[in-house]
Amino acid sequence: VAIESPFGSWESPITSKAITAGSVNIGNLNICENDLYWTEGRPKESGRNVLCRYAPDADGKSDRDAVDVSPADTNIRTLVHEYGGRALVFGKSRDEIYFSNFQDQQICKLFDNQKMSSITQPDGRFRYADGVLSANGDYMYCVREDHDKPAPKDVVNEIVSIKLSDGTMKVLATGNDFYAAPRLSSDNKKLVYITWNHPNMPWDASKLYVVDLEEDESVSNISNDHELIAGADDDTSVMQPLWHPSGDLFYISDQDGYWNIYKTGYDEASIFPMKTDLGGPSPGWVLGQQGFDFLPDGRLVAQYEKAGKSIMLIATVTGDGPASDVEEYGMEDGLPMKFNSVIGTESNDFYFMGGSPSTPKSVYKWNLEKKNPAEIIACSSKSSFPDSVVSIPKQIEFPTTLGTAFGYFYPPKNDRYKSTGGEKPPLLVKAHGGPTSCAGTDFNPKIQFWTSRGFAVLDVDYGGSTGYGREYRRRLRDSWGIVDIDDVCAGAKSLVEQGLVDGERLCIDGGSAGGYTTLGALAFRDVFKAGCSLYGIGDLTALAGDTHKFESRYLDGLVGPYPEKQEIYEERSPIESVDTLNCPILLLQGKEDKVVPPNQAIKMHEALLKKNIPTCLKIYEGEEHGFRKAENIEDALDTELAFYGRVFEIDVPDAIQIDIDNM
């Protein structure tokens, strides 16, 4: 019999410790010499990234049937663009595995006995990412970031080749602000790459160039001297180039309004035009993202999202025309609800990352011919939670100032409990980071943490989010701090009007850019009663002059050029509108954050103290932009729960003790 208890006071097996216990972040799936590899980000080991090989018969294997390949004292992570990505490079054999070592940011060669050797010199100057190897394994082509002069405006990004025998480097492409995705043709004669310049971000406008590697030494390394393939209009986002074994070049472009796949030599349109974005959920933020690949038989395999579910697309792409023999596969064919990073083999076995709202991120194996339910090879979490406490989201649409916005609504779910008569649940609205990013329906225990306790959750894809085409993504142009705030407020009010949540217990949280939306919603609107900003932005003017190179001009497109539009920056900075704040705010921050420095949270906290508004600030030692250590992930969740418990006078079981100033 269900226990009658107020929303928010339910006991749940989804504790903060259960979330981090035995959980890892699996990524970078790869096959080398018929062995399956992946990386694991381990919160219990201070968030370090480890390369693992699937070895179900090995002695000393992990809970995920894998053995560690990288040394115990290394962390596979690059800081190019600060966000990194593609810190691993695989060749044709296990003797050709290279990685960026987080400790000194240098390229190292990995040996199968958990040994390594440095290729480049640990001088503290260069960082490397997004590499590929030449066919003979003698050279690596990659992005190099030069911090000889550490000020963001002086950091230099280039494409270089590295001779792996002695670390000698040669600059192949330079002259622009940013570079990504150097990719070799199958005959190793040509190199393509993506580049863009301030104030654009890669999802705003970028270009695809090709350089001939067989030219003599007199060939220019200046990008503007290279052959331009796509992006000539300076208003198109081009990304993720990939050579077909036949020699054709494919890439993703939003030239027709959505990120679709194009092929050089076929200029009429995308090879299969779709009114949906391909390329992954948030393309451009990290290096090495690839939303499509080629199978051993030459067919193309891609993945896209449809109503919160993943669809696998396989097509023939040889010839001069559009794709042919296009086939789609989904849950009815044995695939999980969500998946990405698809790798195909000659035996028609496919490996990919996947999951669902109730299944943690896992490595799957699925056979195209048999179409049996996909088999989980390795799961990212030892913790399994019963369906009785897992809330399944529903994608919703709601009216807002610019038309329609979207989100995923998670109702409270815990079959052990029922609410007291006539009560409606408190609502936690989540504003994703970016802001050029999106929400999703992957397993997210940090959402189930709330819903299993009796909170409803709305994860909002406000205007500016990816996944809905270029026009929707560009809603934030010059309008950050307006459109996003309108949309999170509209989503909350829509649920109140439908009678699904308690209008007097609306709270909001978000990290980074989502933290800005959170603080803005609390400062400029009167909808929410409390909020939590995780490493969020309170002062836009400070951010404009104090962030890393990659995002140093991001605000030009979101707000306006600085300092020309300084007045707008001040108008939209929550710290400048403390007088309009009147509800409790929790601030959680990493001390080593280079993206949103701690002074943002400190200044916001000081302003709230002066206004006599209930507030709490926690700064976590050793954390950067986003929390990676298990103890801090746990404390952040428990602190936020205790904070809302105090604010809404909810009797939270086993709530931790926190000090709230002015309360």
C-alpha positions in Angstrom: 0.0 0.0 0.0 1.4 3.4 -1.0 2.4 5.7 1.9 0.7 9.0 1.9 3.4 11.7 2.2 3.8 15.3 0.8 5.5 15.8 -2.5 9.2 16.4 -1.9 9.4 14.4 1.3 9.6 11.0 -0.3 12.5 8.7 0.5 14.3 7.5 -2.6 17.0 4.8 -3.4 18.4 7.3 -5.9 20.8 9.0 -3.5 23.7 11.2 -4.4 26.1 8.4 -3.3 24.1 5.8 -5.4 24.5 8.1 -8.4 28.3 8.3 -8.1 29.0 4.8 -6.7 30.6 2.7 -9.4 29.5 5.1 -12.1 31.7 6.2 -14.9 31.3 8.3 -18.0 31.9 6.0 -21.0 33.0 7.6 -24.3 35.4 7.4 -27.3 34.3 4.1 -28.6 36.7 2.6 -31.0 37.7 -0.8 -32.7 41.4 -1.5 -33.2 42.7 -5.0 -34.3 39.2 -6.4 -33.7 39.4 -5.2 -30.0 36.8 -2.9 -28.7 38.1 0.2 -26.7 36.4 3.0 -24.8 37.3 5.6 -22.2 35.9 5.9 -18.7 35.7 9.1 -16.8 35.8 8.0 -13.1 34.4 10.3 -10.4 35.9 8.1 -7.7 39.4 8.8 -9.2 39.0 12.6 -9.2 37.4 12.4 -12.7 40.4 11.1 -14.6 39.8 9.5 -18.0 41.1 6.0 -18.5 41.4 4.0 -21.8 39.9 0.5 -21.4 39.8 -2.6 -23.6 36.9 -5.0 -23.6 38.3 -8.3 -22.3 35.5 -10.4 -20.8 37.9 -13.4 -20.3 40.8 -11.5 -18.8 42.0 -11.8 -15.2 41.4 -8.7 -13.2 38.7 -7.4 -15.5 36.4 -4.7 -14.2 32.6 -4.8 -13.6 32.3 -3.7 -17.2 34.4 -6.7 -18.4 37.3 -4.5 -19.4 40.9 -4.0 -18.5 42.7 -0.7 -18.1 45.1 0.1 -21.0 46.4 3.5 -19.9 48.8 3.9 -16.9 47.3 4.3 -13.5 48.7 7.8 -13.0 47.5 9.3 -16.3 44.4 11.2 -17.3 43.5 11.2 -21.0 42.2 14.7 -21.6 43.1 17.7 -23.7 42.4 21.3 -22.8 42.3 22.7 -26.3 39.4 25.2 -26.3 39.2 24.3 -22.6 36.4 21.8 -23.4 38.8 19.5 -25.2 37.6 16.4 -27.1 39.2 13.7 -29.2 42.2 13.3 -26.9 42.8 9.8 -28.3 44.2 8.8 -31.7 44.0 5.2 -33.0 46.0 3.9 -35.8 45.7 0.5 -37.5 47.2 -1.5 -34.7 47.4 -1.4 -30.9 51.0 -0.2 -31.4 49.6 3.0 -32.8 47.6 4.5 -29.9 48.4 8.1 -28.9 46.8 10.4 -26.4 46.9 13.9 -24.8 48.2 13.6 -21.2 46.2 16.0 -19.0 49.0 16.6 -16.6 51.3 18.3 -19.1 49.0 18.4 -22.2 51.6 16.6 -24.3 51.1 13.8 -26.9 52.2 10.4 -25.6 52.4 7.0 -27.2 50.6 4.2 -25.4 51.9 0.6 -25.1 49.8 -2.4 -24.3 51.6 -3.0 -21.0 50.2 0.2 -19.5 53.4 2.0 -20.3 53.8 5.3 -22.3 56.4 7.6 -23.8 56.2 11.3 -24.6 56.3 12.4 -28.3 56.2 16.1 -27.8 58.1 18.2 -25.2 56.3 19.1 -22.0 57.1 22.8 -22.1 53.8 24.1 -21.0 53.3 25.9 -24.2 51.3 23.7 -26.6 48.1 21.7 -26.3 47.0 19.1 -28.9 43.6 17.6 -30.0 41.5 16.1 -32.8 44.3 14.1 -34.4 44.5 11.5 -37.2 47.4 9.3 -38.2 48.9 9.0 -41.7 48.5 5.6 -43.4 52.1 4.6 -42.6 51.8 5.7 -39.0 54.7 8.1 -39.3 52.8 11.4 -38.8 49.9 12.8 -36.8 47.8 15.7 -38.1 46.1 17.6 -35.4 44.9 20.9 -33.9 47.7 22.6 -31.9 46.9 25.4 -29.4 49.8 27.7 -28.5 49.7 29.3 -25.1 53.2 30.9 -25.2 51.3 34.2 -24.6 48.5 33.1 -22.2 46.1 36.0 -22.7 43.0 34.7 -24.6 43.5 37.2 -27.4 47.1 36.0 -27.9 46.4 32.2 -27.9 47.2 30.8 -31.4 45.4 27.8 -32.9 46.7 26.0 -36.0 46.7 22.7 -37.9 50.1 20.9 -37.6 51.8 17.7 -38.6 53.9 15.9 -36.0 56.7 13.5 -37.0 56.1 10.8 -34.4 59.7 9.5 -34.4 61.1 12.7 -33.0 58.2 15.2 -32.3 59.2 17.6 -35.2 56.2 19.8 -36.1 55.2 21.6 -39.2 52.4 24.2 -39.5 50.0 23.2 -42.3 47.2 25.7 -41.7 47.3 29.0 -39.9 46.0 32.6 -40.0 42.5 32.1 -38.6 41.3 32.1 -35.0 40.1 28.5 -34.7 40.7 25.1 -36.4 39.1 21.7 -36.1 38.6 18.3 -37.7 41.8 17.8 -39.8 41.0 14.7 -41.8 43.2 12.8 -44.3 42.0 11.5 -47.6 42.2 7.7 -48.1 45.2 8.1 -50.4 46.9 10.4 -47.8 47.4 13.1 -50.4 44.9 15.7 -49.2 44.0 17.1 -45.8 40.7 18.9 -45.1 39.9 20.9 -42.0 37.3 23.3 -40.5 38.2 26.8 -39.5 36.4 29.9 -38.3 37.1 33.4 -37.0 35.9 35.7 -34.2 33.2 36.7 -33.5 31.6 33.5 -34.9 31.2 30.2 -33.1 31.4 27.0 -35.2 27.6 26.7 -35.2 27.3 30.3 -36.6 29.7 30.4 -39.6 32.7 28.2 -40.5 34.5 27.1 -43.6 35.8 23.9 -45.0 39.2 24.0 -46.7 41.5 21.4 -48.4 45.2 21.5 -48.7 47.3 19.3 -51.0 50.0 17.5 -49.0 52.0 16.6 -52.1 52.9 20.1 -53.0 56.5 21.2 -52.5 57.7 23.3 -49.5 56.7 26.5 -51.3 53.0 25.8 -50.7 51.4 28.4 -48.4 50.2 27.4 -44.9 47.8 30.4 -44.8 44.2 29.1 -44.9 43.0 31.8 -47.2 45.4 30.4 -49.8 43.9 26.9 -49.6 41.0 25.6 -51.7 37.7 26.5 -50.2 35.1 23.7 -50.3 32.1 25.1 -48.3 31.1 28.1 -46.2 31.9 30.9 -48.7 28.9 33.0 -47.7 30.2 33.5 -44.2 26.8 32.6 -42.9 26.8 28.8 -43.0 27.9 26.3 -40.3 30.1 23.6 -41.8 31.5 20.7 -39.6 32.5 17.1 -39.3 34.2 16.4 -42.7 34.9 12.8 -43.6 36.5 11.2 -46.6 34.8 8.2 -48.2 37.1 5.3 -49.2 36.2 6.1 -52.8 37.8 9.6 -52.4 34.6 11.6 -52.2 34.4 14.2 -49.4 31.3 14.4 -47.1 30.5 17.0 -44.5 27.6 18.5 -42.5 26.2 21.9 -43.3 23.2 23.9 -42.3 23.0 25.8 -45.6 19.4 24.7 -46.2 18.3 25.4 -42.6 19.2 22.1 -40.9 22.5 20.3 -40.3 22.4 17.8 -43.1 25.0 15.7 -44.9 26.5 17.0 -48.2 28.9 15.6 -50.7 31.4 17.4 -52.8 30.5 17.1 -56.5 26.8 17.0 -55.7 25.8 20.6 -55.2 22.0 20.5 -55.7 21.2 19.7 -52.1 21.9 17.4 -49.2 22.4 13.8 -50.2 19.2 13.1 -48.2 17.5 16.4 -47.2 15.8 16.2 -43.8 14.0 18.8 -41.6 16.1 17.7 -38.6 19.6 18.3 -37.4 22.3 15.6 -37.8 25.7 15.7 -36.2 24.9 14.9 -32.6 23.1 16.7 -29.8 25.4 19.7 -29.3 27.9 19.8 -32.2 30.8 22.2 -32.1 31.4 22.3 -28.3 34.0 19.6 -28.2 36.5 18.4 -30.8 36.2 15.1 -32.6 32.4 14.9 -32.8 31.2 12.8 -35.7 27.5 12.2 -36.5 28.0 9.9 -39.4 30.6 7.3 -40.6 31.2 4.8 -43.4 30.7 1.0 -43.0 33.2 -1.5 -44.4 31.1 -1.9 -47.5 31.1 1.8 -48.2 27.5 2.6 -47.1 27.0 5.6 -44.8 25.6 5.2 -41.3 24.2 8.2 -39.4 21.9 8.8 -36.4 19.3 11.5 -35.8 16.7 12.3 -33.2 12.9 12.0 -33.7 10.5 12.9 -30.8 13.1 12.1 -28.2 14.2 8.8 -29.8 17.2 7.9 -31.9 16.9 6.6 -35.5 19.7 4.9 -37.3 20.0 5.7 -41.0 22.0 3.6 -43.5 22.3 4.5 -47.2 24.3 3.9 -50.3 26.2 7.1 -51.2 28.4 6.1 -54.1 27.7 7.6 -57.5 27.0 11.2 -58.6 23.5 11.7 -57.3 21.8 11.7 -53.9 21.8 8.8 -51.4 19.9 5.7 -52.4 18.6 2.5 -50.7 18.0 4.6 -47.6 16.9 2.4 -44.6 15.9 3.5 -41.1 16.1 1.5 -37.9 14.7 2.2 -34.5 13.3 0.7 -31.3 11.1 -1.7 -33.2 14.3 -3.2 -34.7 15.9 -3.9 -31.4 17.8 -0.6 -30.9 17.7 1.3 -27.6 15.7 4.5 -27.2 18.8 6.7 -27.5 22.2 5.9 -29.1 25.1 7.5 -30.9 28.8 6.9 -31.8 27.9 4.1 -34.2 30.6 1.8 -35.4 29.9 -0.9 -38.0 31.8 -4.1 -38.8 32.1 -6.5 -41.8 30.0 -9.0 -39.9 27.1 -6.5 -39.7 27.6 -6.2 -36.0 27.2 -2.6 -34.8 28.7 -1.1 -31.6 27.4 2.1 -30.1 26.7 4.1 -27.0 23.1 4.1 -25.9 20.5 4.0 -23.2 17.1 5.4 -22.2 15.5 7.3 -19.4 15.6 4.1 -17.3 18.8 2.6 -18.6 22.2 4.2 -17.8 24.6 5.0 -20.7 26.0 1.7 -22.0 28.0 0.1 -24.7 25.7 -1.9 -27.0 26.2 -4.6 -29.6 23.5 -5.1 -32.3 23.3 -7.1 -35.5 21.7 -5.5 -38.6 20.6 -8.9 -40.1 19.2 -10.5 -37.0 17.7 -7.3 -35.5 17.5 -9.0 -32.0 17.3 -6.6 -29.0 20.7 -4.9 -28.7 23.0 -6.5 -26.1 24.5 -4.4 -23.3 28.3 -5.1 -23.2 29.2 -2.6 -20.6 27.1 -0.3 -18.4 28.3 3.1 -17.1 26.7 2.5 -13.7 26.6 -0.3 -11.2 23.5 1.2 -9.6 20.3 0.0 -11.1 17.0 1.6 -10.1 13.6 -0.1 -10.3 11.1 1.1 -12.8 8.9 2.0 -9.8 11.1 5.1 -9.2 12.0 6.1 -12.7 10.0 8.9 -14.3 9.7 8.6 -18.1 9.7 12.1 -19.8 7.2 13.4 -22.3 8.3 15.9 -24.9 6.0 18.9 -24.6 5.4 22.1 -26.6 4.2 25.3 -25.1 3.5 28.8 -26.4 6.1 31.5 -25.8 6.9 35.0 -27.1 8.4 33.8 -30.4 5.9 31.1 -31.1 6.5 27.6 -29.7 9.2 26.3 -27.4 10.0 22.7 -26.3 10.9 20.7 -23.3 10.8 17.3 -21.5 8.4 17.0 -18.6 9.2 14.4 -15.9 6.3 13.9 -13.4 7.0 12.7 -9.9 7.4 9.0 -9.7 7.8 6.7 -6.7 5.3 3.9 -6.3 6.0 3.6 -2.6 4.3 7.0 -2.1 1.2 8.9 -2.9 0.6 12.6 -2.3 -1.6 14.1 0.3 -5.0 15.0 -0.9 -5.3 17.9 -3.4 -1.6 18.7 -3.3 0.4 19.5 -6.5 4.1 18.8 -6.7 6.9 21.5 -6.6 8.5 22.0 -10.0 12.2 22.2 -10.8 12.8 23.8 -14.2 16.2 23.0 -15.7 18.0 25.4 -18.1 20.7 23.6 -20.0 24.2 25.0 -20.5 25.6 26.3 -23.8 23.3 28.1 -24.4 23.8 26.6 -27.9 23.1 23.1 -26.7 20.0 21.0 -25.8 18.2 18.8 -23.3 17.7 15.1 -23.9 16.0 11.9 -22.7 19.1 9.9 -21.9 19.3 8.3 -18.5 19.9 11.1 -16.1 20.0 10.1 -12.4 20.4 13.7 -11.4 16.8 14.3 -12.7 15.5 11.0 -11.2 17.0 12.1 -7.9 14.3 14.8 -7.9 11.3 13.0 -9.4 11.7 10.0 -7.1 11.4 12.4 -4.1 8.2 14.0 -5.4 9.4 16.9 -7.5 8.3 17.4 -11.0 11.0 18.4 -13.5 10.9 20.4 -16.8 14.0 20.2 -18.9 13.6 23.1 -21.3 14.9 23.4 -24.9 14.5 27.2 -25.0 14.9 29.2 -28.2 18.5 29.0 -29.2 18.8 25.2 -28.5 20.2 22.8 -31.1 18.2 20.0 -32.7 15.4 22.1 -34.1 17.1 23.7 -37.1 19.0 26.9 -37.8 16.1 29.3 -37.4 15.2 28.1 -33.9 18.9 28.0 -33.0 19.3 31.7 -34.1 16.4 32.9 -31.9 19.1 33.8 -29.3 21.0 36.1 -31.7 21.2 39.4 -29.8 18.6 38.0 -27.4 20.3 36.0 -24.8 18.8 37.0 -21.5 15.4 37.6 -23.1 14.3 34.6 -25.2 15.8 31.9 -23.0 14.2 33.5 -19.9 10.9 34.0 -21.6 10.9 30.3 -22.5 11.8 28.8 -19.1 9.1 31.0 -17.5 6.6 30.1 -20.2 7.2 26.4 -19.7 6.7 26.7 -16.0 3.5 28.7 -16.3 2.1 26.3 -18.9 2.4 23.4 -16.5 0.8 25.5 -13.7 -2.1 26.4 -16.0 -2.6 22.7 -16.8 -2.8 22.0 -13.1 0.2 19.7 -13.1 2.4 21.6 -10.6 2.2 24.0 -7.7 2.6 27.6 -8.9 3.8 28.6 -5.4 6.7 26.1 -5.4 8.5 26.8 -8.7 12.3 26.6 -8.6 14.9 26.7 -11.3 18.5 25.6 -11.7 21.2 25.5 -14.4 24.9 25.3 -15.0 27.1 27.7 -16.8 24.9 29.4 -19.4 22.0 27.7 -17.7 23.1 29.4 -14.5 22.8 32.7 -16.3 19.3 31.9 -17.4 18.5 30.9 -13.9 19.8 34.1 -12.3 18.1 36.1 -15.1 14.8 34.5 -14.5 15.0 35.2 -10.8 16.1 38.8 -11.4 14.0 39.9 -14.3 10.8 37.9 -13.8 8.5 37.1 -11.0 7.7 33.4 -11.7 10.1 31.3 -9.6 10.4 31.2 -5.8 14.0 29.9 -5.5 16.9 28.9 -7.7 20.3 27.4 -7.9 23.1 28.6 -10.2 25.9 26.1 -10.8 29.0 27.9 -12.0 26.7 30.4 -13.6 27.2 33.9 -15.0 25.9 36.8 -13.0 27.9 39.6 -14.7 28.0 39.6 -18.5 30.5 42.5 -18.6 33.0 40.6 -16.5 32.5 37.5 -18.6 33.2 39.5 -21.8 36.6 40.4 -20.5 37.5 37.3 -18.4 37.0 34.0 -20.2 39.0 31.7 -22.4 39.6 32.2 -26.1 37.0 29.8 -27.5 34.1 31.8 -25.9 35.8 35.2 -25.7 33.6 36.6 -28.5 30.6 34.3 -28.1 28.6 37.1 -26.5 29.0 39.3 -29.6 26.3 37.1 -31.3 24.2 36.5 -28.1 24.2 40.0 -26.7 26.2 42.4 -29.0 29.8 43.5 -29.5 31.5 44.7 -26.3 32.2 47.5 -25.3 30.0 49.1 -27.9 26.9 47.5 -26.4 28.0 47.9 -22.8 24.7 49.3 -21.7 22.9 46.2 -22.9 25.4 44.0 -21.1 24.7 45.8 -17.9 20.9 45.7 -18.4 21.0 42.0 -18.8 23.4 41.2 -16.0 21.6 39.8 -13.0 24.1 41.3 -10.7 23.1 44.7 -11.9 19.5 44.0 -11.0 19.8 42.8 -7.4 17.1 45.3 -6.4 14.5 43.1 -8.3 15.7 39.9 -6.7 13.5 38.8 -3.8 13.8 35.0 -3.5 16.5 32.6 -2.1 19.4 31.7 -4.3 22.0 28.9 -4.0 25.4 29.4 -5.7 27.7 26.4 -6.4 31.1 27.0 -8.0 34.4 25.3 -8.9 37.5 27.1 -7.7 39.6 26.4 -10.7 37.0 27.3 -13.3 38.6 29.1 -16.3 35.3 29.4 -18.3 33.2 31.2 -15.7 35.7 32.3 -13.0 34.8 32.1 -9.3 34.6 35.9 -9.0 31.2 35.7 -10.8 29.7 33.6 -7.9 31.5 35.6 -5.2 30.3 39.0 -6.5 26.7 37.6 -6.8 26.9 36.3 -3.3 28.1 39.6 -1.9 25.3 41.5 -3.6 22.7 39.1 -2.3 24.1 39.4 1.2 23.8 43.2 1.0 20.2 42.9 -0.2 19.4 40.6 2.8 18.2 37.8 0.5 18.6 34.2 1.7 21.6 32.8 0.0 24.3 30.2 0.2 27.7 30.0 -1.6 29.8 26.9 -1.9 33.2 26.9 -3.8 34.6 23.4 -4.4 38.4 23.0 -4.3 40.0 21.4 -7.4 36.9 21.7 -9.6 36.9 23.4 -12.9 33.8 24.1 -15.2 31.5 21.3 -14.1 32.1 19.0 -11.2 34.0 15.8 -11.7 34.9 14.6 -8.2 32.4 12.2 -6.6 32.3 13.9 -3.3 31.5 17.3 -4.9 28.9 15.9 -7.2 27.2 14.3 -4.2 27.5 17.5 -2.1 26.1 19.7 -4.8 22.9 17.5 -5.2 22.4 17.1 -1.4 22.9 20.9 -0.9 20.4 21.9 -3.5 17.8 19.4 -2.1 18.4 20.7 1.5 18.2 24.3 0.2 14.7 23.8 -1.4 13.6 21.9 1.6 14.3 24.9 3.8 12.8 27.4 1.4 9.6 25.4 0.8 9.4 24.0 4.3 9.5 20.4 3.1 10.6 17.8 5.6 13.3 16.2 3.5 14.5 12.9 5.0 18.2 12.8 6.0 18.7 16.3 4.6 22.3 17.6 5.1 22.9 20.6 7.3 23.7 23.8 5.3 24.2 27.4 6.4 21.9 29.8 4.6 22.8 33.4 5.0 20.0 35.8 5.8 17.6 33.0 6.7 
